[in-house]
Every structure is written in structure tokens, then in C-alpha cells.
């Protein structure tokens, strides 16, 4: 009997998170679809997972809430025994020039990405260390690598996730745990709804935006045994923009 493979994807109710849930389900994972508030969107993700022939469940918790996140991981482990994959995808934007940026706009972006990384990765890592196996993939951004006006908070968060992930990879490699990062460029999601798409395309060598599924396929690869000798890496998915 094959062992159930379990993957947790944070912020999986839409966009890259949704596409990743579907992609990992197709690869044979039972997908835990985390969401913060939009239960209808999370349920739609689960429906799409099932339509693709996969299985999963939706679990509500806010990654910025350490206690609730830890308790949710305990509950997931109680149901499924092990967690083989964690995809840190939850993130938000609150763009604006730094001089005009409110403290709450800074804190909310940093806390969701960086504190959220800490809150969920730590309890999941404990389980992976016990099993001597696991793959963690965090979703950064091209904004964490190259400068972009009006996104100091987002850039700080996404650069921070790169630094944290690469350092963590050095600590846990000996336990059979791999930690990698994807850094998408401009992807067709709700996060760029108000962006000047026509102007953005001019700066992209491939002259188009990326699709969530294109990011999800790279994440699936990094989670798989095909990437068994990859850890501490940052993979750009950006149409050649950098």
C-alpha cells in the first residue's frame, strides 16, 4: 500500500496557491488548502483539485497567528501522520512610496510573509525532522531580487524569505530536508489587477505575463524526487526580466 503524501499550501484559495494545489494533487499529493478568510474561494480550489482527480481538504488559519497555526499543524498531523511538503505561498501587497507608507502597511506585509514563514515552517519542520524527509518551497518574487519603486515593504518581505530559506537549507540538509525558493515575475493573478500591464510587458523579454500554472509546475518539480539534489536554490520564473 502506497504511503499517503501530504502537502500544505498556504494562501491556496486563488492565484499561484490554487494552481500549485491542483498541480501537486495531479502529482499524487493529498493537498491541504490553507485559507485566511475566503472560504468560498478555498472550496472552489478543492473542487478543482477533485476535478483533476486529486484529493484534499480546506483548513482555515491565518499564518500571522502563531498559536492557531501551530494548533492547525497538530490537527493536520493527527489526521494524516506526516507532512512531506510545505509551500509557503501566503503573501499580500500594500504598495506605496516609502515616505507615504503607514506602519500598518509595513507590518501587515512583513508579518504575512516573514512571520508567517516562521509560524508555519517551525512546526512543520519538527515533523519533517522526525521523518528525516521533506521539501519546503517558499514563494518569493522578482521584487525581492531587483528594485521596484513603491514596493519597499513587499521587496523587504520577499528578499527576507530568500535569505531565511537559504540559511534554513544549510541547517536541515543533513536531515534529508530540502528548502528552495521560487521567484516569480509578473504573473496573471489578482495581485496585478491594477498594474499597468501594457507598460510592464515592454520590460519583459518574452513580452507577456506569466501564468500561475507555469509557477506551479516549477514548484511541483522542486517538491519531487526529480529535484533530490537541489536545496538552497532560488529559481526565477520571470520571462527573462532578470
Residue, then its C-alpha position, 0 to 999 in steps of 0.5 A: x500500500x502506497x504511503x499517503x503524501x501530504x502537502x500544505x499550501x498556504x494562501x491556496x484559495x486563488x492565484x499561484x496557491x490554487x494552481x500549485x494545489x491542483x498541480x501537486x494533487x495531479x502529482x499524487x499529493x493529498x493537498x491541504x488548502x490553507x485559507x485566511x478568510x475566503x472560504x468560498x474561494x478555498x472550496x472552489x480550489x478543492x473542487x478543482x483539485x477533485x476535478x483533476x482527480x486529486x484529493x484534499x481538504x480546506x483548513x482555515x488559519x491565518x499564518x500571522x497567528x502563531x498559536x492557531x497555526x501551530x494548533x492547525x499543524x497538530x490537527x493536520x498531523x493527527x489526521x494524516x501522520x506526516x507532512x512531506x511538503x510545505x509551500x509557503x505561498x501566503x503573501x499580500x501587497x500594500x504598495x506605496x512610496x516609502x515616505x507615504x507608507x503607514x506602519x500598518x502597511x509595513x507590518x501587515x506585509x512583513x508579518x504575512x510573509x516573514x512571520x508567517x514563514x516562521x509560524x508555519x515552517x517551525x512546526x512543520x519542520x519538527x515533523x519533517x525532522x522526525x521523518x528525516x524527509x521533506x521539501x519546503x518551497x517558499x514563494x518569493x518574487x522578482x521584487x525581492x531580487x531587483x528594485x521596484x519603486x513603491x514596493x519597499x515593504x513587499x521587496x523587504x518581505x520577499x528578499x527576507x524569505x530568500x535569505x531565511x530559506x537559504x540559511x534554513x537549507x544549510x541547517x536541515x540538509x543533513x536531515x534529508x530536508x530540502x528548502x528552495x525558493x521560487x521567484x516569480x515575475x509578473x504573473x496573471x493573478x489578482x495581485x496585478x489587477x491594477x498594474x499597468x500591464x501594457x507598460x510592464x510587458x515592454x520590460x519583459x523579454x518574452x513580452x507577456x505575463x506569466x501564468x500561475x500554472x507555469x509557477x506551479x509546475x516549477x514548484x511541483x518539480x522542486x517538491x519531487x524526487x526529480x529535484x533530490x539534489x537541489x536545496x538552497x536554490x532560488x529559481x526565477x520564473x520571470x520571462x527573462x526580466x532578470 
